[in-house]
Amino acid sequence: MITAVEAEAAAIRAALPRGAAVRVVVGGVGPAAAAATAGRELVTGADLVVSAGIGGGFAPLAPGAIAVATTSVFADLGADTAEGFVPMAELGFGVAEHPVPAKLAVELADRTGGHLGTVLTVATVTGTAERAAALARRYPDAVAEAMEGAGVAIAATHAGVPFAELRTISNAVGPRDRAAWRIEDALAALGRAVAEATA
């Protein structure tokens, strides 16, 4: 499991069942750091890599809810144009969407009580209602926004290793309202979700 920060890793380690064959690694914030860390770790061998942590939720997911990716997507990698955003794939520069094996995603959702959908990977966290609405229009099945998942996914794809993404919700995607963030609740939910997933 690859997290962005130590607080996420600590929540996971504290919740793992004794003897669980899970390595938890802090990869850093953002898709580039996540991809670099995942690539380094996968050289040593793994059966599965999971990007795990907290993130923003799209309605109806509220703080403490669990999101499980069916697809991890680079949501803001592309070009701004007069007509609007053009994704990387439409520019002919590669693949932006990385699907999680369907059986794996469903099993993870069943074990954790998670909500299935697309998890958006962004390099800049959404901070306005306008951008949140634009992302929801572009990805109508979006359940969460974070900064690492698709970076881990691309490293896993290159290594030929299955990939999944698990997020617990700390805040709503949209205008930044620090008073409404529930980071401790999201970290506690992350620990519970990982314990259920690995039981």
LINCOR-V15841 format. One record per backbone hydrogen bond with DSSP energy under -1.0 kcal/mol. NH is the residue of the N-H (numbers start at 0). CO is the residue of the C=O. E is the energy in kcal/mol with one decimal. If there is no record, write none. Layout:
[[NH:CO:E] [NH:CO:E]]
This chain:
[[1:49:-3.0] [2:24:-2.7] [8:4:-1.7] [9:5:-3.2] [10:6:-1.8] [11:7:-2.0] [12:8:-3.0] [13:9:-2.4] [15:11:-1.4] [19:16:-2.2] [21:19:-1.9] [24:0:-2.9] [26:2:-3.7] [33:29:-2.1] [34:30:-2.4] [35:31:-2.4] [36:32:-2.5] [37:33:-2.7] [38:34:-2.6] [39:35:-2.1] [40:36:-2.7] [41:37:-2.5] [43:40:-1.1] [44:41:-1.1] [48:161:-2.1] [50:163:-2.5] [51:1:-2.1] [52:165:-1.7] [54:167:-1.9] [55:144:-2.2] [56:170:-3.0] [57:142:-1.7] [60:57:-2.3] [63:168:-3.0] [64:61:-2.5] [66:166:-3.8] [67:114:-2.8] [68:164:-2.3] [69:116:-2.3] [71:97:-2.5] [72:118:-1.9] [73:95:-2.2] [74:72:-1.3] [74:120:-2.0] [78:85:-2.3] [80:83:-1.0] [83:80:-1.3] [85:78:-2.8] [87:76:-1.9] [90:86:-1.1] [91:88:-1.3] [92:87:-2.0] [97:71:-2.8] [99:69:-2.7] [104:100:-2.5] [105:101:-2.6] [106:102:-2.3] [107:103:-2.4] [108:104:-2.3] [109:105:-2.7] [110:106:-2.4] [111:107:-1.8] [112:108:-2.0] [113:108:-1.1] [114:65:-2.9] [116:67:-1.5] [117:140:-1.1] [118:70:-2.6] [119:143:-2.9] [120:72:-3.4] [121:145:-2.5] [131:127:-2.0] [132:128:-2.4] [133:129:-2.1] [134:130:-2.6] [135:131:-2.3] [136:132:-2.1] [137:133:-2.1] [138:134:-2.7] [141:138:-2.2] [142:117:-2.6] [143:117:-1.1] [144:55:-2.4] [145:119:-3.0] [151:147:-1.9] [152:148:-2.5] [153:149:-2.3] [154:150:-1.5] [155:151:-2.4] [156:152:-2.7] [157:153:-2.1] [158:154:-1.6] [160:155:-2.5] [163:48:-1.8] [165:50:-2.6] [166:66:-2.8] [167:52:-1.8] [168:64:-2.5] [169:54:-2.6] [172:56:-2.5] [175:126:-1.0] [179:176:-2.1] [180:177:-1.0] [181:169:-3.0] [185:181:-2.3] [186:182:-2.6] [187:183:-2.3] [188:184:-2.4] [189:185:-2.2] [190:186:-2.2] [191:187:-2.2] [192:188:-2.8] [193:189:-2.4] [194:190:-2.3] [195:191:-2.3] [196:192:-2.5] [197:193:-1.9]]
